[in-house]
């Protein structure tokens, strides 16, 4: 009976998966043994394998064309899609496991990943690029249709008009450059099931132009059941990228991406009064967003881009690249913060010593964030005074607009760290919010100068004109609603010199300037970034 009971309680689906995997392994091993025997009998030598290192890859957002990353006087790292897949990393937070200079700024399940580089927080509105164009990262960015992630470290004044001192991150979209069919199925966590397909093919145009058209399709769907309790969700993505080689000199590329991610989020834990909680007494999987009225955070995104490249001659190329991004977010959380004890003692930023806390109903639905960008550029080679120059110049127009509505931030009752006290929802939209409109125009020039076989000089400059406005929404009667405007022009130069000691070793020195102008003044909490700072500010009754 004991044996029967144990079998009944054993998760049979896991046993089936293990048996299938074992059968596949044994079958594959048998095939491999037979193949090896045949190979030894017919061919004594194996074909050579060529391995190309990541240092040979170019950095799209670096601004110096096809120059390999290892030859640039810039600190960079490139993470390929294969590296992410091999480690099971499906979000931007995975960068923290692959690059020691990248850390978490905020990484809550079901919510946006906020990163820092070299200890400096990245601004999700200004420090992220997609194929080199600015995007808004106040959402969950899918990596299923990305061929690589590029990280530039340090000042990035020649790559971006405004950026954090730590650097920036660029997401490179997969293009139909290969013949490929790939299907992935994975099971993880407490039963998370993920599936993805990557298909790429090239076609003839029927007029003798072989493989003139390319098409790449990426599909992804997942049912999320993480180790964290009360955080089940789902996500899906559909992405299509195509290109048309109109002539030998003209290439047109277009792509579109649609995604949705819905999952309850997770608030942070806190001190119990002035004491650190006993780790042995706390369930590490507890989610304090576990009320019956808790709702998932929903991120919906639509992104599309069009790029046209034309080769004027052997030395010069023109490019026009445009992109749009449309984000819609429903941000919700049963949010614990502070404590009003039974004896009247108020703990403004910790929980009560007995494990209870004040819980709030936070809701900010239908948040719209729109981004548009257009980059017009020219790249080419020329020779002046016996020095070879690789020049790129252009102008980038970008626009960002956020349109929000009133938000709920209402006291819902007293909860506790064990999740056993129910609270009452109050979705009244009584709190204000902030709308923003931002425009920028950026003129840039970059020059890589080859002095000799070993010596190379580098020059870059970017001039940025900023135009930002913000104003409150859902303002109570009698309260001021005057808009805040911000105008500024900044010029960010950059210089460098490098010496190739040998083909594998480069010594360089560089100096650069960057600008990170602040947005119109806001009240922020040190505990929560982006949209969630409002919760901690309001719960303490502080004015915003």
SULVENRA-V506188 format. One record per pair of residues at least 24 apart in sequence whose ideal C-beta (glycine too) atoms are under 8 Angstrom apart, sorted by the first residue. I is the first residue (numbers start at 1). J is the second residue. D is the distance in Angstrom with one decimal. If there is no record, write none. Layout:
{{I & J & D} {I & J & D}}
//
This chain:
{{17 & 187 & 6.8} {54 & 78 & 5.2} {54 & 80 & 7.1} {57 & 148 & 7.6} {59 & 150 & 5.3} {59 & 152 & 7.2} {59 & 170 & 7.9} {60 & 131 & 6.7} {60 & 132 & 5.3} {60 & 150 & 6.4} {60 & 170 & 6.3} {60 & 172 & 5.9} {61 & 129 & 5.3} {61 & 132 & 5.1} {61 & 150 & 5.4} {61 & 152 & 6.3} {61 & 159 & 5.7} {61 & 168 & 7.1} {61 & 170 & 3.8} {62 & 150 & 7.8} {62 & 152 & 6.8} {62 & 159 & 7.1} {63 & 158 & 6.1} {63 & 159 & 5.6} {63 & 392 & 6.4} {63 & 444 & 7.6} {63 & 446 & 5.1} {63 & 460 & 6.9} {64 & 390 & 7.0} {64 & 392 & 7.3} {64 & 446 & 6.4} {64 & 448 & 5.5} {64 & 458 & 7.9} {65 & 379 & 5.8} {65 & 390 & 6.6} {65 & 392 & 6.7} {67 & 390 & 7.6} {67 & 448 & 6.7} {70 & 504 & 8.0} {70 & 506 & 6.6} {71 & 498 & 7.6} {71 & 500 & 7.7} {71 & 506 & 6.4} {73 & 458 & 5.6} {73 & 496 & 3.8} {73 & 497 & 7.3} {73 & 498 & 4.8} {73 & 506 & 7.8} {73 & 508 & 3.7} {73 & 509 & 7.4} {73 & 510 & 4.6} {74 & 152 & 6.2} {74 & 154 & 7.4} {74 & 496 & 7.9} {74 & 510 & 7.2} {75 & 152 & 7.3} {75 & 153 & 4.1} {75 & 154 & 5.5} {75 & 167 & 7.9} {76 & 150 & 6.6} {76 & 151 & 6.5} {76 & 152 & 5.4} {76 & 153 & 7.0} {77 & 101 & 7.8} {77 & 150 & 7.7} {77 & 151 & 4.7} {77 & 153 & 7.6} {78 & 148 & 5.5} {78 & 149 & 7.3} {78 & 150 & 5.5} {78 & 151 & 7.7} {79 & 148 & 6.2} {79 & 149 & 4.5} {79 & 151 & 7.5} {80 & 147 & 7.2} {80 & 148 & 5.0} {81 & 143 & 7.4} {81 & 146 & 6.3} {81 & 147 & 5.3} {81 & 148 & 6.4} {81 & 174 & 7.2} {84 & 143 & 6.0} {84 & 149 & 7.6} {85 & 184 & 7.2} {88 & 186 & 7.1} {88 & 188 & 6.7} {89 & 143 & 7.8} {90 & 142 & 8.0} {90 & 143 & 6.0} {90 & 144 & 7.6} {90 & 194 & 7.5} {91 & 140 & 6.9} {91 & 141 & 7.7} {91 & 143 & 6.9} {92 & 137 & 7.6} {92 & 141 & 6.0} {92 & 143 & 7.5} {92 & 149 & 7.7} {92 & 169 & 7.2} {94 & 143 & 7.9} {95 & 149 & 6.5} {95 & 151 & 6.8} {95 & 169 & 7.5} {99 & 151 & 6.2} {101 & 151 & 7.8} {101 & 153 & 5.8} {102 & 151 & 6.4} {105 & 529 & 6.4} {106 & 528 & 7.2} {106 & 529 & 5.0} {106 & 530 & 7.8} {108 & 265 & 5.6} {108 & 266 & 4.7} {108 & 267 & 7.6} {108 & 268 & 7.4} {109 & 226 & 5.8} {109 & 228 & 5.1} {109 & 231 & 5.1} {109 & 263 & 7.0} {109 & 265 & 6.7} {109 & 266 & 4.6} {109 & 287 & 7.8} {110 & 231 & 5.8} {110 & 233 & 6.1} {110 & 261 & 8.0} {110 & 263 & 3.6} {110 & 264 & 5.6} {110 & 265 & 4.1} {110 & 266 & 6.5} {110 & 296 & 7.0} {110 & 297 & 5.4} {111 & 140 & 7.7} {111 & 265 & 4.5} {111 & 266 & 7.4} {111 & 297 & 6.0} {111 & 532 & 8.0} {112 & 137 & 7.1} {112 & 138 & 5.9} {112 & 139 & 6.3} {112 & 140 & 6.3} {112 & 299 & 8.0} {112 & 530 & 6.4} {113 & 140 & 7.5} {113 & 141 & 7.9} {114 & 529 & 5.1} {114 & 530 & 7.0} {115 & 169 & 6.9} {116 & 166 & 6.1} {117 & 151 & 6.8} {117 & 153 & 5.6} {117 & 164 & 7.4} {117 & 166 & 3.3} {117 & 167 & 4.5} {118 & 153 & 6.0} {118 & 154 & 7.4} {118 & 165 & 7.7} {118 & 166 & 4.7} {118 & 167 & 7.2} {119 & 166 & 6.9} {120 & 164 & 5.0} {120 & 165 & 4.6} {120 & 166 & 3.3} {120 & 167 & 7.9} {121 & 164 & 6.4} {121 & 166 & 7.4} {121 & 529 & 7.4} {122 & 164 & 5.1} {122 & 166 & 6.3} {122 & 167 & 7.6} {122 & 168 & 7.0} {122 & 169 & 6.9} {123 & 162 & 7.9} {123 & 163 & 7.8} {123 & 164 & 5.7} {123 & 516 & 7.4} {124 & 530 & 6.3} {125 & 400 & 6.6} {125 & 519 & 7.9} {126 & 160 & 7.0} {126 & 162 & 4.9} {126 & 163 & 6.4} {126 & 164 & 7.8} {126 & 516 & 7.9} {127 & 160 & 7.2} {127 & 163 & 5.4} {127 & 164 & 5.2} {127 & 167 & 7.6} {127 & 168 & 4.6} {127 & 169 & 6.9} {128 & 168 & 6.7} {128 & 169 & 5.4} {128 & 170 & 7.6} {128 & 171 & 7.4} {129 & 160 & 7.5} {129 & 168 & 6.3} {129 & 169 & 7.2} {129 & 170 & 4.1} {129 & 171 & 7.1} {130 & 170 & 7.2} {130 & 171 & 5.0} {130 & 173 & 7.0} {130 & 303 & 7.0} {130 & 305 & 7.5} {130 & 323 & 6.7} {130 & 325 & 7.8} {131 & 170 & 7.6} {131 & 171 & 7.5} {131 & 172 & 6.2} {131 & 173 & 5.5} {131 & 305 & 6.4} {131 & 307 & 7.5} {131 & 321 & 7.4} {131 & 323 & 7.4} {132 & 170 & 6.4} {132 & 321 & 7.2} {132 & 375 & 7.2} {133 & 305 & 7.1} {133 & 321 & 6.4} {133 & 323 & 4.7} {133 & 373 & 4.3} {133 & 375 & 6.1} {133 & 396 & 7.8} {133 & 398 & 7.7} {134 & 160 & 7.3} {134 & 371 & 6.7} {134 & 373 & 5.5} {134 & 396 & 7.9} {134 & 398 & 5.1} {134 & 400 & 7.9} {135 & 171 & 7.9} {135 & 303 & 7.3} {135 & 323 & 7.4} {135 & 325 & 5.3} {135 & 371 & 5.7} {135 & 373 & 7.9} {136 & 325 & 6.2} {136 & 327 & 6.2} {136 & 369 & 5.1} {136 & 371 & 5.0} {136 & 400 & 6.5} {138 & 327 & 7.1} {138 & 329 & 7.4} {138 & 369 & 6.1} {138 & 530 & 5.7} {138 & 531 & 7.1} {139 & 299 & 4.7} {139 & 301 & 5.5} {139 & 327 & 5.0} {139 & 329 & 6.5} {139 & 369 & 7.6} {140 & 235 & 7.5} {140 & 259 & 7.9} {140 & 261 & 4.5} {140 & 299 & 4.9} {141 & 171 & 6.6} {141 & 301 & 7.9} {142 & 220 & 6.8} {142 & 235 & 7.5} {142 & 237 & 4.6} {142 & 257 & 7.5} {142 & 259 & 5.0} {142 & 261 & 7.8} {143 & 171 & 7.6} {144 & 196 & 5.6} {144 & 198 & 7.9} {144 & 218 & 5.3} {144 & 219 & 8.0} {144 & 220 & 4.0} {144 & 237 & 5.1} {144 & 239 & 7.1} {145 & 173 & 6.2} {145 & 174 & 5.2} {145 & 198 & 8.0} {145 & 218 & 3.8} {145 & 237 & 6.8} {145 & 239 & 3.8} {145 & 241 & 7.3} {145 & 257 & 6.2} {146 & 171 & 5.0} {146 & 172 & 6.2} {146 & 173 & 6.3} {146 & 174 & 6.6} {147 & 172 & 5.0} {147 & 173 & 6.8} {147 & 174 & 4.5} {147 & 175 & 7.3} {148 & 172 & 4.7} {154 & 512 & 7.2} {155 & 492 & 7.9} {155 & 494 & 7.6} {155 & 512 & 4.3} {155 & 513 & 6.5} {155 & 514 & 3.9} {156 & 512 & 7.9} {156 & 514 & 5.9} {157 & 460 & 7.9} {157 & 462 & 6.1} {157 & 492 & 2.8} {157 & 493 & 7.2} {157 & 494 & 5.9} {157 & 512 & 5.4} {157 & 513 & 5.1} {157 & 514 & 3.9} {157 & 515 & 6.6} {158 & 444 & 6.6} {158 & 446 & 6.2} {158 & 460 & 3.5} {158 & 461 & 6.9} {158 & 462 & 5.2} {158 & 492 & 6.5} {158 & 493 & 7.8} {158 & 494 & 4.5} {158 & 512 & 6.8} {159 & 462 & 7.9} {160 & 462 & 8.0} {160 & 514 & 7.9} {161 & 396 & 7.6} {161 & 440 & 5.4} {161 & 442 & 4.4} {161 & 462 & 6.4} {161 & 464 & 3.4} {161 & 466 & 7.2} {161 & 490 & 7.3} {161 & 492 & 7.8} {161 & 515 & 7.4} {162 & 440 & 7.6} {162 & 464 & 6.9} {162 & 466 & 7.1} {162 & 490 & 7.8} {162 & 515 & 5.7} {162 & 516 & 5.7} {162 & 517 & 5.8} {163 & 514 & 5.5} {163 & 515 & 7.7} {163 & 516 & 6.4} {164 & 516 & 5.8} {165 & 514 & 6.5} {165 & 516 & 6.9} {173 & 239 & 7.9} {173 & 241 & 6.1} {173 & 255 & 5.8} {173 & 257 & 7.8} {173 & 305 & 7.7} {174 & 198 & 7.2} {174 & 200 & 7.6} {174 & 216 & 5.7} {174 & 218 & 6.4} {174 & 239 & 7.9} {174 & 241 & 6.3} {175 & 214 & 7.2} {175 & 216 & 6.2} {175 & 241 & 5.4} {175 & 243 & 6.6} {175 & 253 & 6.8} {175 & 255 & 7.8} {176 & 200 & 4.8} {176 & 201 & 6.9} {176 & 202 & 6.2} {176 & 214 & 3.1} {176 & 215 & 5.4} {176 & 216 & 4.0} {176 & 241 & 6.2} {176 & 242 & 6.6} {176 & 243 & 6.2} {177 & 214 & 7.2} {180 & 216 & 7.9} {189 & 224 & 7.9} {189 & 225 & 5.6} {189 & 226 & 5.0} {189 & 227 & 5.5} {190 & 225 & 4.7} {190 & 226 & 7.0} {190 & 227 & 6.1} {191 & 223 & 8.0} {191 & 225 & 4.4} {192 & 222 & 6.7} {192 & 223 & 6.7} {192 & 224 & 5.4} {192 & 225 & 4.9} {192 & 226 & 6.5} {193 & 222 & 6.7} {193 & 223 & 4.9} {194 & 220 & 7.5} {194 & 221 & 7.6} {194 & 222 & 4.2} {194 & 223 & 8.0} {195 & 220 & 7.2} {195 & 221 & 5.6} {195 & 222 & 7.3} {196 & 220 & 4.3} {196 & 221 & 7.8} {209 & 245 & 7.1} {211 & 245 & 7.8} {212 & 244 & 6.6} {212 & 245 & 4.8} {212 & 246 & 8.0} {213 & 242 & 7.0} {213 & 243 & 7.3} {213 & 244 & 5.7} {213 & 245 & 7.7} {214 & 242 & 6.2} {214 & 243 & 4.6} {214 & 244 & 7.9} {215 & 240 & 7.2} {215 & 241 & 7.6} {215 & 242 & 4.9} {216 & 240 & 7.2} {216 & 241 & 4.5} {216 & 242 & 7.3} {224 & 263 & 5.7} {227 & 285 & 5.7} {228 & 266 & 6.1} {228 & 285 & 5.7} {228 & 287 & 5.3} {229 & 283 & 8.0} {229 & 285 & 5.0} {229 & 286 & 6.4} {229 & 287 & 5.1} {229 & 290 & 7.0} {230 & 264 & 6.1} {230 & 287 & 4.3} {230 & 289 & 6.6} {230 & 290 & 4.2} {230 & 294 & 7.3} {230 & 419 & 7.9} {231 & 263 & 6.2} {231 & 264 & 5.1} {231 & 265 & 7.7} {231 & 266 & 6.4} {231 & 287 & 5.6} {231 & 289 & 7.9} {232 & 263 & 7.4} {232 & 264 & 7.5} {233 & 261 & 7.2} {233 & 262 & 5.3} {233 & 263 & 2.7} {233 & 264 & 6.6} {233 & 296 & 5.8} {234 & 261 & 7.8} {234 & 262 & 5.7} {234 & 263 & 7.3} {235 & 259 & 7.3} {235 & 260 & 6.6} {235 & 261 & 4.2} {235 & 262 & 7.2} {235 & 263 & 7.5} {236 & 260 & 5.8} {248 & 311 & 7.9} {249 & 310 & 6.0} {249 & 311 & 4.1} {249 & 312 & 7.7} {250 & 308 & 7.4} {250 & 309 & 7.2} {250 & 310 & 5.0} {250 & 311 & 7.5} {251 & 308 & 7.4} {251 & 309 & 4.7} {251 & 310 & 7.9} {252 & 306 & 7.6} {252 & 307 & 7.6} {252 & 308 & 5.3} {253 & 305 & 7.9} {253 & 306 & 7.3} {253 & 307 & 4.5} {253 & 308 & 7.7} {253 & 309 & 7.8} {254 & 304 & 7.5} {254 & 305 & 7.1} {254 & 306 & 5.0} {254 & 307 & 7.7} {255 & 304 & 6.8} {255 & 305 & 5.7} {256 & 302 & 7.6} {256 & 303 & 7.2} {256 & 304 & 4.3} {257 & 301 & 7.3} {257 & 302 & 7.3} {257 & 303 & 4.6} {257 & 304 & 7.3} {258 & 301 & 7.3} {258 & 302 & 5.4} {259 & 299 & 7.7} {259 & 300 & 7.3} {259 & 301 & 4.9} {260 & 298 & 7.2} {260 & 299 & 7.0} {260 & 300 & 5.0} {260 & 301 & 7.7} {261 & 298 & 7.3} {261 & 299 & 4.6} {262 & 296 & 4.6} {262 & 297 & 7.4} {262 & 298 & 4.6} {262 & 299 & 7.7} {263 & 296 & 5.4} {263 & 297 & 6.5} {264 & 289 & 5.6} {264 & 294 & 5.8} {264 & 295 & 7.3} {264 & 296 & 4.9} {264 & 297 & 7.0} {265 & 289 & 6.1} {265 & 296 & 7.8} {265 & 297 & 4.8} {265 & 332 & 7.7} {265 & 333 & 5.5} {267 & 333 & 6.1} {267 & 334 & 7.7} {267 & 335 & 5.3} {267 & 336 & 5.8} {267 & 337 & 7.9} {268 & 527 & 6.8} {268 & 528 & 8.0} {269 & 417 & 7.6} {270 & 336 & 7.4} {270 & 337 & 7.8} {270 & 349 & 7.5} {270 & 350 & 5.1} {270 & 351 & 4.9} {270 & 357 & 7.3} {271 & 350 & 4.2} {271 & 351 & 6.8} {272 & 350 & 7.0} {272 & 351 & 5.4} {272 & 352 & 7.0} {272 & 353 & 5.2} {272 & 354 & 7.7} {272 & 355 & 6.1} {272 & 417 & 7.8} {273 & 347 & 6.3} {273 & 350 & 6.1} {273 & 351 & 7.4} {273 & 352 & 6.5} {273 & 353 & 3.7} {274 & 350 & 7.2} {275 & 353 & 6.8} {277 & 417 & 7.5} {282 & 417 & 6.9} {283 & 418 & 7.8} {286 & 417 & 7.0} {286 & 418 & 7.4} {286 & 419 & 6.1} {287 & 419 & 7.6} {288 & 334 & 7.3} {288 & 336 & 5.2} {288 & 415 & 6.8} {288 & 417 & 7.0} {288 & 419 & 6.6} {289 & 333 & 5.6} {289 & 334 & 4.8} {289 & 335 & 7.5} {290 & 334 & 7.3} {290 & 419 & 4.6} {291 & 334 & 4.3} {291 & 359 & 7.4} {291 & 412 & 7.5} {291 & 415 & 7.5} {291 & 422 & 6.7} {291 & 423 & 5.7} {291 & 425 & 7.5} {292 & 422 & 6.6} {293 & 334 & 7.2} {293 & 361 & 7.3} {293 & 424 & 7.8} {293 & 425 & 3.8} {294 & 332 & 7.3} {294 & 333 & 7.6} {294 & 334 & 4.7} {295 & 330 & 7.6} {295 & 332 & 4.4} {295 & 363 & 7.7} {296 & 330 & 8.0} {296 & 332 & 7.1} {297 & 329 & 7.4} {297 & 330 & 6.6} {297 & 331 & 5.6} {297 & 332 & 6.0} {297 & 333 & 7.4} {298 & 329 & 6.9} {298 & 330 & 4.2} {299 & 327 & 7.2} {299 & 328 & 7.9} {299 & 329 & 5.5} {300 & 327 & 7.1} {300 & 328 & 4.5} {300 & 329 & 7.5} {301 & 325 & 7.1} {301 & 326 & 7.1} {301 & 327 & 5.2} {301 & 328 & 7.8} {302 & 326 & 4.5} {312 & 380 & 7.9} {315 & 380 & 5.1} {315 & 381 & 4.4} {315 & 382 & 7.2} {316 & 378 & 6.7} {316 & 379 & 7.1} {316 & 380 & 3.6} {316 & 381 & 7.6} {317 & 378 & 7.2} {317 & 379 & 5.0} {317 & 380 & 6.7} {318 & 377 & 7.5} {318 & 378 & 5.4} {319 & 375 & 7.5} {319 & 376 & 7.6} {319 & 377 & 5.1} {319 & 378 & 7.6} {319 & 379 & 7.2} {319 & 394 & 7.9} {320 & 374 & 7.5} {320 & 375 & 7.4} {320 & 376 & 5.5} {321 & 374 & 7.4} {321 & 375 & 4.6} {321 & 377 & 7.7} {322 & 372 & 7.9} {322 & 373 & 6.8} {322 & 374 & 4.7} {322 & 375 & 7.6} {323 & 371 & 7.9} {323 & 372 & 7.4} {323 & 373 & 5.1} {324 & 370 & 7.6} {324 & 371 & 7.1} {324 & 372 & 5.3} {324 & 373 & 8.0} {325 & 369 & 7.9} {325 & 370 & 7.0} {325 & 371 & 4.2} {325 & 372 & 7.7} {326 & 368 & 7.7} {326 & 369 & 8.0} {326 & 370 & 5.6} {327 & 367 & 7.8} {327 & 368 & 7.1} {327 & 369 & 4.3} {327 & 370 & 7.4} {327 & 371 & 8.0} {328 & 366 & 6.9} {328 & 367 & 6.9} {328 & 368 & 5.8} {329 & 364 & 7.8} {329 & 367 & 4.3} {329 & 369 & 7.3} {329 & 531 & 7.8} {330 & 363 & 7.9} {330 & 364 & 7.7} {330 & 365 & 4.6} {330 & 366 & 6.8} {330 & 367 & 7.4} {331 & 362 & 7.5} {331 & 363 & 7.3} {331 & 364 & 4.5} {331 & 365 & 7.5} {331 & 367 & 6.5} {331 & 531 & 5.3} {331 & 532 & 7.6} {332 & 362 & 6.6} {332 & 363 & 4.9} {332 & 364 & 7.7} {332 & 365 & 7.5} {333 & 362 & 4.8} {333 & 532 & 7.5} {333 & 535 & 7.4} {334 & 359 & 6.0} {334 & 360 & 7.6} {334 & 361 & 6.6} {334 & 362 & 7.8} {334 & 412 & 7.0} {334 & 415 & 7.6} {334 & 423 & 7.1} {335 & 359 & 6.9} {335 & 360 & 4.7} {335 & 361 & 7.7} {335 & 362 & 4.8} {335 & 535 & 5.1} {335 & 539 & 7.8} {336 & 360 & 7.6} {336 & 415 & 5.7} {337 & 535 & 6.4} {337 & 536 & 5.7} {337 & 539 & 4.4} {337 & 540 & 7.9} {338 & 539 & 5.5} {338 & 540 & 6.5} {340 & 414 & 7.9} {348 & 540 & 5.2} {349 & 527 & 7.9} {349 & 536 & 7.7} {349 & 540 & 7.3} {351 & 417 & 6.7} {355 & 416 & 5.0} {355 & 417 & 4.4} {355 & 418 & 6.9} {356 & 414 & 5.3} {356 & 415 & 6.9} {356 & 416 & 4.8} {356 & 417 & 8.0} {356 & 421 & 7.1} {357 & 414 & 7.2} {357 & 415 & 5.7} {357 & 416 & 7.0} {357 & 417 & 7.5} {358 & 411 & 6.4} {358 & 414 & 6.6} {358 & 415 & 7.9} {358 & 539 & 6.8} {359 & 411 & 7.7} {359 & 412 & 5.0} {359 & 413 & 5.8} {359 & 414 & 6.8} {359 & 415 & 4.0} {359 & 423 & 4.8} {360 & 409 & 6.0} {360 & 410 & 6.4} {360 & 411 & 5.9} {360 & 412 & 5.9} {360 & 535 & 6.5} {360 & 538 & 7.9} {360 & 539 & 5.8} {361 & 408 & 5.7} {361 & 409 & 7.6} {361 & 410 & 5.0} {361 & 411 & 7.9} {361 & 412 & 4.5} {361 & 423 & 7.9} {361 & 425 & 5.2} {361 & 426 & 4.9} {361 & 427 & 6.3} {362 & 407 & 7.2} {362 & 408 & 6.4} {362 & 409 & 5.4} {362 & 532 & 7.8} {362 & 534 & 7.9} {362 & 535 & 5.3} {363 & 407 & 6.4} {363 & 408 & 4.1} {363 & 427 & 5.5} {363 & 429 & 7.5} {364 & 404 & 6.6} {364 & 405 & 7.7} {364 & 407 & 4.0} {364 & 408 & 7.6} {364 & 433 & 6.7} {364 & 531 & 6.4} {365 & 405 & 7.2} {366 & 404 & 7.9} {366 & 405 & 5.9} {367 & 402 & 7.2} {367 & 403 & 7.9} {367 & 404 & 5.1} {367 & 405 & 7.9} {367 & 531 & 7.4} {368 & 401 & 7.9} {368 & 402 & 6.9} {368 & 403 & 4.5} {368 & 404 & 7.4} {369 & 400 & 7.4} {369 & 401 & 7.4} {369 & 402 & 4.8} {370 & 399 & 7.9} {370 & 400 & 7.2} {370 & 401 & 4.8} {370 & 402 & 7.8} {370 & 403 & 7.9} {371 & 398 & 7.3} {371 & 399 & 7.1} {371 & 400 & 5.1} {371 & 401 & 7.9} {372 & 398 & 6.9} {372 & 399 & 4.7} {373 & 397 & 7.0} {373 & 398 & 4.4} {373 & 399 & 7.6} {374 & 398 & 7.7} {387 & 449 & 5.4} {387 & 450 & 6.8} {387 & 451 & 6.3} {388 & 449 & 7.1} {388 & 450 & 4.2} {389 & 447 & 5.5} {389 & 448 & 7.1} {389 & 449 & 5.6} {389 & 450 & 7.8} {390 & 447 & 7.1} {390 & 448 & 4.3} {390 & 450 & 7.8} {391 & 445 & 7.6} {391 & 446 & 7.1} {391 & 447 & 5.2} {392 & 444 & 7.9} {392 & 445 & 7.6} {392 & 446 & 4.9} {393 & 444 & 6.7} {393 & 445 & 4.6} {393 & 446 & 7.3} {394 & 443 & 7.8} {394 & 444 & 6.1} {395 & 441 & 6.8} {395 & 442 & 6.8} {395 & 443 & 5.2} {395 & 444 & 7.5} {396 & 440 & 7.8} {396 & 441 & 7.4} {396 & 442 & 4.4} {396 & 444 & 7.1} {397 & 439 & 8.0} {397 & 440 & 7.7} {397 & 441 & 5.7} {397 & 442 & 8.0} {398 & 439 & 7.4} {398 & 440 & 5.1} {398 & 442 & 7.6} {399 & 437 & 7.9} {399 & 438 & 7.0} {399 & 439 & 5.2} {399 & 440 & 7.9} {400 & 436 & 7.2} {400 & 437 & 7.6} {400 & 438 & 4.5} {401 & 436 & 7.0} {401 & 437 & 5.1} {401 & 438 & 7.4} {402 & 434 & 7.9} {402 & 435 & 5.9} {402 & 436 & 4.8} {403 & 435 & 5.6} {404 & 433 & 4.2} {404 & 434 & 6.9} {404 & 435 & 5.9} {404 & 473 & 6.2} {405 & 429 & 6.9} {405 & 433 & 6.5} {405 & 473 & 6.3} {405 & 474 & 6.5} {406 & 430 & 7.0} {406 & 431 & 6.4} {406 & 432 & 6.8} {406 & 433 & 6.1} {406 & 473 & 6.5} {406 & 474 & 3.0} {407 & 431 & 4.8} {407 & 432 & 7.7} {407 & 433 & 5.3} {407 & 474 & 7.5} {407 & 534 & 7.0} {409 & 534 & 6.6} {409 & 535 & 6.2} {409 & 538 & 4.6} {409 & 539 & 7.4} {429 & 474 & 6.4} {430 & 474 & 7.9} {431 & 474 & 7.1} {431 & 534 & 7.1} {431 & 538 & 6.2} {432 & 472 & 4.8} {432 & 473 & 6.5} {432 & 474 & 5.1} {432 & 475 & 5.6} {432 & 476 & 7.9} {432 & 544 & 7.4} {433 & 472 & 7.1} {433 & 473 & 5.0} {433 & 474 & 6.0} {433 & 534 & 8.0} {434 & 470 & 5.6} {434 & 471 & 7.3} {434 & 472 & 5.9} {434 & 473 & 7.2} {434 & 522 & 6.8} {435 & 470 & 6.6} {435 & 471 & 5.8} {435 & 472 & 7.8} {435 & 473 & 5.6} {436 & 468 & 7.0} {436 & 469 & 7.1} {436 & 470 & 4.7} {436 & 519 & 7.2} {436 & 520 & 7.6} {437 & 468 & 7.4} {437 & 469 & 4.9} {437 & 470 & 7.7} {438 & 466 & 7.4} {438 & 467 & 7.0} {438 & 468 & 4.6} {438 & 469 & 7.6} {439 & 466 & 7.7} {439 & 467 & 4.4} {439 & 468 & 7.8} {440 & 464 & 6.0} {440 & 465 & 6.6} {440 & 466 & 5.3} {440 & 467 & 7.1} {441 & 465 & 4.7} {453 & 500 & 7.4} {454 & 499 & 5.4} {454 & 500 & 4.7} {454 & 501 & 7.7} {455 & 497 & 7.4} {455 & 498 & 7.5} {455 & 499 & 5.8} {456 & 497 & 7.3} {456 & 498 & 4.9} {456 & 499 & 7.8} {456 & 500 & 7.6} {457 & 496 & 7.3} {457 & 497 & 5.4} {457 & 498 & 8.0} {458 & 494 & 7.5} {458 & 495 & 6.8} {458 & 496 & 3.7} {458 & 497 & 6.9} {458 & 498 & 7.0} {458 & 510 & 7.0} {459 & 494 & 7.4} {459 & 495 & 6.1} {459 & 496 & 7.9} {460 & 493 & 7.0} {460 & 494 & 4.1} {460 & 495 & 7.8} {460 & 512 & 7.8} {461 & 491 & 6.7} {461 & 492 & 7.1} {461 & 493 & 4.7} {461 & 494 & 7.1} {462 & 491 & 7.3} {462 & 492 & 5.1} {463 & 489 & 7.0} {463 & 490 & 7.6} {463 & 491 & 4.8} {463 & 492 & 8.0} {464 & 489 & 6.9} {464 & 490 & 5.1} {464 & 491 & 7.6} {464 & 492 & 7.2} {464 & 515 & 7.1} {465 & 489 & 4.9} {466 & 490 & 7.4} {466 & 517 & 6.3} {468 & 519 & 6.4} {468 & 520 & 6.4} {469 & 520 & 7.6} {470 & 519 & 7.1} {470 & 520 & 4.2} {484 & 520 & 3.9} {484 & 521 & 7.1} {485 & 520 & 7.8} {486 & 517 & 7.5} {486 & 519 & 7.3} {486 & 520 & 5.5} {488 & 517 & 5.5} {490 & 515 & 4.2} {490 & 517 & 7.0}}
//
